[in-house]
Amino acid sequence: MNTFLKNINWKIVLYWTIFMSFFNVFLLPYYDGEAFLAKKVILGIIVWFLTGIIFAKIIQSRSS
């Protein structure tokens, strides 16, 4: 598990998390008129961070 996390391009994870969190946690609920709940924001950021790790590993495995 330790080598799994060492070989990740963390810039990709960070960009993915910021981009997807902004649109799916903030922008889309704003346009739908939904309230911002701290629980939804925190959970959304965690989910998009974890999917960013998976996304970075897929990109890395296809490029090598």
CNS distance restraints for C-alpha pairs under 8 A (distance, minus, plus):
assign (resid   1 and name CA) (resid   5 and name CA) 6.64 0.50 0.50
assign (resid   2 and name CA) (resid   6 and name CA) 6.39 0.50 0.50
assign (resid   3 and name CA) (resid   7 and name CA) 6.30 0.50 0.50
assign (resid   4 and name CA) (resid   8 and name CA) 7.13 0.50 0.50
assign (resid   8 and name CA) (resid  53 and name CA) 7.25 0.50 0.50
assign (resid   8 and name CA) (resid  56 and name CA) 6.42 0.50 0.50
assign (resid   8 and name CA) (resid  57 and name CA) 6.44 0.50 0.50
assign (resid   8 and name CA) (resid  60 and name CA) 7.76 0.50 0.50
assign (resid   9 and name CA) (resid  13 and name CA) 6.85 0.50 0.50
assign (resid   9 and name CA) (resid  56 and name CA) 6.36 0.50 0.50
assign (resid   9 and name CA) (resid  60 and name CA) 8.00 0.50 0.50
assign (resid  10 and name CA) (resid  14 and name CA) 6.06 0.50 0.50
assign (resid  10 and name CA) (resid  56 and name CA) 7.89 0.50 0.50
assign (resid  11 and name CA) (resid  15 and name CA) 6.09 0.50 0.50
assign (resid  12 and name CA) (resid  16 and name CA) 5.94 0.50 0.50
assign (resid  12 and name CA) (resid  52 and name CA) 7.24 0.50 0.50
assign (resid  12 and name CA) (resid  56 and name CA) 6.08 0.50 0.50
assign (resid  13 and name CA) (resid  17 and name CA) 6.02 0.50 0.50
assign (resid  13 and name CA) (resid  49 and name CA) 6.61 0.50 0.50
assign (resid  13 and name CA) (resid  52 and name CA) 4.56 0.50 0.50
assign (resid  13 and name CA) (resid  53 and name CA) 5.61 0.50 0.50
assign (resid  13 and name CA) (resid  55 and name CA) 7.56 0.50 0.50
assign (resid  13 and name CA) (resid  56 and name CA) 6.23 0.50 0.50
assign (resid  14 and name CA) (resid  18 and name CA) 6.15 0.50 0.50
assign (resid  14 and name CA) (resid  49 and name CA) 7.46 0.50 0.50
assign (resid  14 and name CA) (resid  52 and name CA) 7.45 0.50 0.50
assign (resid  15 and name CA) (resid  19 and name CA) 5.97 0.50 0.50
assign (resid  16 and name CA) (resid  20 and name CA) 5.92 0.50 0.50
assign (resid  16 and name CA) (resid  48 and name CA) 7.40 0.50 0.50
assign (resid  16 and name CA) (resid  49 and name CA) 7.52 0.50 0.50
assign (resid  16 and name CA) (resid  52 and name CA) 5.55 0.50 0.50
assign (resid  17 and name CA) (resid  21 and name CA) 5.69 0.50 0.50
assign (resid  17 and name CA) (resid  45 and name CA) 6.78 0.50 0.50
assign (resid  17 and name CA) (resid  48 and name CA) 5.17 0.50 0.50
assign (resid  17 and name CA) (resid  49 and name CA) 5.04 0.50 0.50
assign (resid  17 and name CA) (resid  52 and name CA) 6.05 0.50 0.50
assign (resid  18 and name CA) (resid  22 and name CA) 5.92 0.50 0.50
assign (resid  19 and name CA) (resid  23 and name CA) 6.49 0.50 0.50
assign (resid  20 and name CA) (resid  24 and name CA) 5.81 0.50 0.50
assign (resid  20 and name CA) (resid  25 and name CA) 7.75 0.50 0.50
assign (resid  20 and name CA) (resid  48 and name CA) 6.54 0.50 0.50
assign (resid  21 and name CA) (resid  25 and name CA) 5.08 0.50 0.50
assign (resid  21 and name CA) (resid  26 and name CA) 6.95 0.50 0.50
assign (resid  21 and name CA) (resid  44 and name CA) 6.46 0.50 0.50
assign (resid  21 and name CA) (resid  45 and name CA) 5.72 0.50 0.50
assign (resid  21 and name CA) (resid  48 and name CA) 6.37 0.50 0.50
assign (resid  22 and name CA) (resid  26 and name CA) 5.19 0.50 0.50
assign (resid  22 and name CA) (resid  27 and name CA) 6.14 0.50 0.50
assign (resid  23 and name CA) (resid  27 and name CA) 4.71 0.50 0.50
assign (resid  23 and name CA) (resid  28 and name CA) 5.91 0.50 0.50
assign (resid  24 and name CA) (resid  28 and name CA) 5.56 0.50 0.50
assign (resid  24 and name CA) (resid  29 and name CA) 7.28 0.50 0.50
assign (resid  24 and name CA) (resid  44 and name CA) 7.84 0.50 0.50
assign (resid  25 and name CA) (resid  29 and name CA) 6.57 0.50 0.50
assign (resid  25 and name CA) (resid  40 and name CA) 7.41 0.50 0.50
assign (resid  25 and name CA) (resid  41 and name CA) 5.99 0.50 0.50
assign (resid  25 and name CA) (resid  44 and name CA) 6.07 0.50 0.50
assign (resid  25 and name CA) (resid  45 and name CA) 7.70 0.50 0.50
assign (resid  26 and name CA) (resid  30 and name CA) 6.12 0.50 0.50
assign (resid  26 and name CA) (resid  36 and name CA) 7.57 0.50 0.50
assign (resid  26 and name CA) (resid  41 and name CA) 7.84 0.50 0.50
assign (resid  27 and name CA) (resid  31 and name CA) 6.42 0.50 0.50
assign (resid  28 and name CA) (resid  32 and name CA) 6.26 0.50 0.50
assign (resid  29 and name CA) (resid  33 and name CA) 6.04 0.50 0.50
assign (resid  29 and name CA) (resid  34 and name CA) 5.06 0.50 0.50
assign (resid  29 and name CA) (resid  35 and name CA) 7.23 0.50 0.50
assign (resid  29 and name CA) (resid  36 and name CA) 7.59 0.50 0.50
assign (resid  30 and name CA) (resid  34 and name CA) 6.03 0.50 0.50
assign (resid  30 and name CA) (resid  35 and name CA) 7.50 0.50 0.50
assign (resid  36 and name CA) (resid  40 and name CA) 7.22 0.50 0.50
assign (resid  36 and name CA) (resid  41 and name CA) 7.15 0.50 0.50
assign (resid  37 and name CA) (resid  41 and name CA) 6.29 0.50 0.50
assign (resid  38 and name CA) (resid  42 and name CA) 6.06 0.50 0.50
assign (resid  39 and name CA) (resid  43 and name CA) 6.02 0.50 0.50
assign (resid  40 and name CA) (resid  44 and name CA) 5.83 0.50 0.50
assign (resid  41 and name CA) (resid  45 and name CA) 6.19 0.50 0.50
assign (resid  42 and name CA) (resid  46 and name CA) 6.25 0.50 0.50
assign (resid  43 and name CA) (resid  47 and name CA) 6.09 0.50 0.50
assign (resid  44 and name CA) (resid  48 and name CA) 6.12 0.50 0.50
assign (resid  45 and name CA) (resid  49 and name CA) 6.01 0.50 0.50
assign (resid  46 and name CA) (resid  50 and name CA) 6.27 0.50 0.50
assign (resid  47 and name CA) (resid  51 and name CA) 6.23 0.50 0.50
assign (resid  48 and name CA) (resid  52 and name CA) 5.90 0.50 0.50
assign (resid  49 and name CA) (resid  53 and name CA) 6.48 0.50 0.50
assign (resid  50 and name CA) (resid  54 and name CA) 6.60 0.50 0.50
assign (resid  51 and name CA) (resid  55 and name CA) 6.01 0.50 0.50
assign (resid  52 and name CA) (resid  56 and name CA) 6.04 0.50 0.50
assign (resid  53 and name CA) (resid  57 and name CA) 6.28 0.50 0.50
assign (resid  54 and name CA) (resid  58 and name CA) 6.26 0.50 0.50
assign (resid  55 and name CA) (resid  59 and name CA) 6.28 0.50 0.50
assign (resid  56 and name CA) (resid  60 and name CA) 6.05 0.50 0.50
assign (resid  57 and name CA) (resid  61 and name CA) 6.03 0.50 0.50
assign (resid  58 and name CA) (resid  62 and name CA) 6.23 0.50 0.50
assign (resid  59 and name CA) (resid  63 and name CA) 6.20 0.50 0.50
assign (resid  60 and name CA) (resid  64 and name CA) 6.37 0.50 0.50
